């Protein structure tokens, strides 16, 4: 980034921002929302390429957004989109009216993520009750990535693949799953991983990823992730628990792929020694399901069809009881990825999502088998307008030796 650009609010450039605003405005029009205030970090980043404390006003009738910045106070617009530095949101209506803008209908707010008290405060600013929910509009707009977003995700996939190929060098005999994960996290950070694992939803938490081995793989978690684990403490009951990594025991690694604000998602299997015949069969089933679902990834295909195909393949192989868990089962086999790890579309049996060109989807057909542990792979794909999807995560899909 050049020095002259680092203070700009919009780091995307005019054309890229216009693409993203255009998608959002299209969703707003379909929902009957004329005005919106974007407040959340994820969506501010999506619309500007940076995070700041404040608001972005978007109107269906205005080509440019309007920025209201609280912190940091050195940021300025590019001279095209108007901006104001504010101390509190109550200043916003008067600043808009000074530019001839009157909000005379329900203001769109991110009702899925804002606190109740903040929603009340913002709606009171405009004298409108109730406010409209802009969250679904933003999620649907973000579901179809632009070429610039796909380029970021492609870069993530390359770096994450490089890290996964180096993971065997992190291992030492007698390690616990926690010790192994810490070394993987260190490797990831040295490669440039930002460490932040953005997850949508108030009930979802995770640090930098999930490493599972042995009996811990069959410990249910309260979170809606494909895999569980006890974790190190009841305050974060998911993932590695201190289980010792034994010879010939499968180790599942699913760690952070965020190198630039966007995230690819990849899971691979590692082992010290030799996998059992059964473990190899289960891993091949997971890879086969991935390939079959990828072959179905075309615009216009219902997301639910992919889930049903995966479940049918698991059932035909006699593995339905272990599909996406054992003691507890995840209700999906894939999900969109981007700024957050769980974006649209959702690959689930009751999903109403329809695949579109530009969707970026992680497929993770995984199994938990008592006596073996967690086994499966995960890849991130870009749905193409024509032809096969592009796979972004390219580490080897077989068991990778740790010794």
MOBELRA-V250778 format. One record per residue. PSI is psi in whole degrees, 0 to 359 (* if undefined). OMEGA is omega in radians with two decimals (NA if undefined). BURIAL is + if it has 9 or more other ideal C-beta (glycine too) atoms within 8 Angstrom, else -. Layout:
# MOBELRA-V250778
PSI;OMEGA;BURIAL + PSI;OMEGA;BURIAL
This chain:
# MOBELRA-V250778
129;3.12;- + 152;-3.09;- + 323;-3.09;- + 343;-3.09;- + 345;-2.94;- + 343;3.11;- + 359;-3.13;- + 140;3.05;+ + 312;-3.11;+ + 109;3.10;+ + 0;-3.09;+ + 334;-2.95;+ + 156;-3.02;- + 317;-3.05;- + 315;-3.12;- + 318;3.11;+ + 321;3.13;+ + 323;3.10;+ + 314;-3.08;+ + 318;3.08;+ + 322;3.13;+ + 319;3.10;- + 317;3.13;+ + 315;-3.13;+ + 325;3.07;+ + 318;3.10;+ + 321;3.09;+ + 316;3.14;+ + 318;3.13;+ + 330;-3.13;- + 357;3.14;+ + 31;-3.13;- + 124;-3.09;+ + 330;-3.06;- + 145;3.11;+ + 147;2.96;+ + 118;3.12;+ + 126;-3.01;+ + 326;-3.00;+ + 147;-3.12;+ + 317;-3.10;- + 314;-3.07;+ + 330;3.01;+ + 318;3.08;+ + 318;3.14;+ + 321;-3.04;+ + 347;-3.10;+ + 340;-3.06;+ + 7;3.06;- + 166;3.06;- + 131;2.99;- + 162;3.10;+ + 117;-3.11;- + 211;-3.03;+ + 153;2.96;+ + 121;3.08;+ + 127;3.13;+ + 129;3.11;+ + 139;3.09;+ + 336;-3.07;+ + 354;-3.07;- + 135;3.11;+ + 320;-3.08;- + 151;3.00;- + 176;3.07;+ + 125;-3.09;+ + 134;3.00;+ + 107;-2.99;+ + 128;3.03;+ + 311;3.09;+ + 146;-0.11;- + 149;-2.96;- + 5;3.11;- + 356;-3.08;- + 144;3.09;+ + 159;3.09;- + 180;-3.12;+ + 9;-3.14;+ + 350;3.12;- + 304;3.09;- + 129;-3.12;+ + 152;3.10;- + 156;3.04;+ + 141;3.02;+ + 128;-3.03;- + 160;3.05;+ + 331;-3.09;- + 155;-3.07;- + 340;3.12;+ + 343;3.11;- + 343;-2.96;+ + 311;-3.08;+ + 318;-3.13;+ + 322;3.12;- + 323;3.07;+ + 316;-3.13;+ + 329;3.09;+ + 337;3.09;- + 13;3.09;- + 19;-3.10;- + 120;3.10;+ + 123;3.11;- + 100;-3.03;+ + 17;3.05;- + 173;-3.06;- + 129;-3.14;- + 134;3.09;+ + 127;3.12;+ + 159;3.12;+ + 77;-3.03;+ + 340;3.12;+ + 341;-3.02;- + 335;3.14;- + 151;3.07;+ + 158;-3.14;- + 318;-3.12;- + 323;3.13;- + 323;3.07;+ + 315;3.11;+ + 318;-3.12;- + 314;-3.08;+ + 320;3.12;+ + 325;3.10;+ + 329;3.11;- + 323;-3.05;+ + 357;3.12;+ + 22;-3.10;- + 132;3.03;+ + 133;-0.15;- + 176;3.02;- + 165;3.11;+ + 154;-3.08;+ + 112;3.13;+ + 351;-3.06;+ + 312;3.12;+ + 326;3.12;+ + 316;-3.14;+ + 319;3.13;+ + 320;3.13;+ + 322;3.10;+ + 318;-3.11;+ + 344;-3.08;+ + 327;3.12;+ + 111;-3.03;+ + 148;3.00;+ + 170;3.11;+ + 323;3.14;- + 321;3.10;- + 318;3.13;+ + 324;3.09;+ + 319;3.08;- + 316;3.14;+ + 325;3.08;+ + 319;3.08;+ + 318;3.08;+ + 312;-3.11;+ + 320;3.12;+ + 316;-3.12;- + 320;3.13;+ + 321;3.08;+ + 317;3.11;+ + 317;3.12;+ + 314;-3.10;+ + 326;3.12;+ + 338;-3.14;- + 355;-3.07;+ + 321;3.12;+ + 332;3.14;+ + 348;3.13;- + 346;-2.96;+ + 142;3.00;+ + 146;3.13;- + 139;3.07;- + 2;3.14;- + 150;2.91;+ + 167;3.10;+ + 326;3.11;+ + 314;3.13;+ + 319;3.12;- + 316;-3.14;+ + 320;3.13;+ + 319;3.12;- + 323;3.09;+ + 318;3.11;+ + 319;3.11;+ + 315;3.10;+ + 316;3.14;+ + 315;-3.12;+ + 320;3.12;+ + 333;3.11;- + 351;3.09;+ + 3;3.12;- + 134;-3.12;+ + 342;3.10;- + 330;-3.08;+ + 131;-3.13;- + 93;-3.08;+ + 125;3.14;+ + 132;3.09;+ + 142;3.06;+ + 141;-3.08;- + 344;-3.06;- + 16;-3.07;- + 125;-3.14;+ + 144;3.05;- + 152;3.09;+ + 254;-3.08;- + 1;3.13;+ + 195;-3.01;+ + 124;3.03;+ + 122;-3.05;+ + 139;3.03;+ + 155;3.04;+ + 211;-3.06;+ + 334;-3.11;- + 333;-3.12;+ + 336;-3.10;+ + 16;3.09;+ + 116;-3.12;+ + 149;3.10;- + 151;3.09;+ + 350;-3.06;- + 155;-3.10;+ + 59;3.02;- + 161;3.14;+ + 324;-3.13;+ + 156;-3.08;+ + 242;-3.03;+ + 148;-3.06;+ + 330;-3.04;- + 182;-3.11;+ + 343;-3.05;- + 146;3.13;- + 345;3.09;- + 342;3.07;- + 74;-2.99;+ + 72;3.10;+ + 142;2.98;+ + 203;-3.04;+ + 141;-3.02;+ + 0;-3.05;+ + 8;3.11;- + 133;3.09;+ + 137;3.11;+ + 111;-3.08;+ + 156;3.10;- + 138;3.11;- + 10;3.11;+ + 127;3.13;+ + 144;3.08;+ + 120;3.12;+ + 129;-3.13;+ + 121;3.13;+ + 90;-3.01;+ + 167;-2.98;+ + 134;3.07;+ + 32;-3.09;+ + 104;-3.14;+ + 355;-3.07;+ + 25;-3.10;- + 346;3.05;- + 157;-3.04;+ + 126;2.84;+ + 161;-3.08;+ + 126;-3.09;+ + 138;3.03;+ + 137;3.07;+ + 160;-3.09;+ + 136;3.13;+ + 157;-3.13;+ + 140;2.97;+ + 115;-3.06;+ + 222;-3.06;- + 137;3.05;- + 152;3.06;+ + 164;3.10;- + 319;-3.14;- + 319;3.13;- + 319;3.12;+ + 319;3.13;+ + 318;-3.13;- + 319;3.13;+ + 321;3.11;+ + 324;3.07;- + 315;3.11;+ + 313;-3.14;+ + 323;3.12;+ + 320;3.10;+ + 317;3.09;+ + 313;-3.11;+ + 319;-3.12;- + 318;3.14;+ + 322;3.09;+ + 323;3.10;+ + 336;3.14;- + 351;-3.01;+ + 88;3.09;+ + 150;3.10;- + 137;3.12;- + 351;-3.14;- + 130;3.08;+ + 135;3.13;+ + 325;-3.13;+ + 330;3.13;+ + 324;3.12;+ + 316;3.12;+ + 314;-3.10;+ + 323;3.08;+ + 316;-3.14;+ + 314;-3.14;+ + 321;3.12;+ + 319;3.12;- + 320;3.10;+ + 320;3.13;+ + 315;3.14;+ + 330;3.13;- + 3;-3.13;- + 23;-3.05;- + 16;-3.08;+ + 325;-3.11;- + 344;-3.08;- + 3;-3.06;+ + 125;-3.14;+ + 35;3.08;+ + 175;3.14;+ + 293;3.07;+ + 333;3.07;- + 136;-3.05;- + 133;2.99;- + 146;-3.07;+ + 25;-3.13;- + 168;3.07;+ + 2;3.13;+ + 170;-3.05;+ + 154;3.01;+ + 153;3.06;+ + 159;3.13;+ + 238;3.08;+ + 325;3.00;+ + 157;-3.06;+ + 344;-3.09;+ + 75;3.13;+ + 182;3.05;+ + 152;0.00;+ + 161;3.08;+ + 128;-3.13;+ + 87;-3.02;+ + 161;-3.02;+ + 329;-3.13;- + 14;3.13;- + 139;3.05;+ + 5;-3.10;- + 144;3.07;+ + 130;-3.09;+ + 145;3.13;+ + 152;3.05;+ + 133;-3.09;- + 348;2.97;+ + 140;3.02;+ + 118;-2.91;+ + 134;3.01;+ + 125;3.05;+ + 130;-3.07;+ + 69;3.08;+ + 101;-3.03;+ + 160;-3.12;+ + 147;2.99;+ + 114;-3.06;+ + 118;3.10;+ + 134;-3.11;- + 341;3.11;- + 316;-3.09;+ + 202;-3.14;+ + 132;-3.12;+ + 134;3.07;+ + 168;3.09;+ + 168;3.05;+ + 134;3.09;+ + 153;3.07;+ + 131;-3.07;+ + 152;2.98;+ + 123;3.10;+ + 125;-3.09;+ + 155;3.07;+ + 322;3.10;- + 143;3.03;- + 191;-3.06;- + 151;3.07;- + 156;3.09;+ + 128;3.08;- + 130;-3.07;+ + 341;-3.07;+ + 112;-2.86;+ + 20;3.06;- + 154;3.13;+ + 144;-3.03;- + 355;3.09;- + 178;3.03;- + 130;-3.14;+ + 127;-3.05;+ + 137;3.10;- + 352;-3.11;+ + *;NA;-
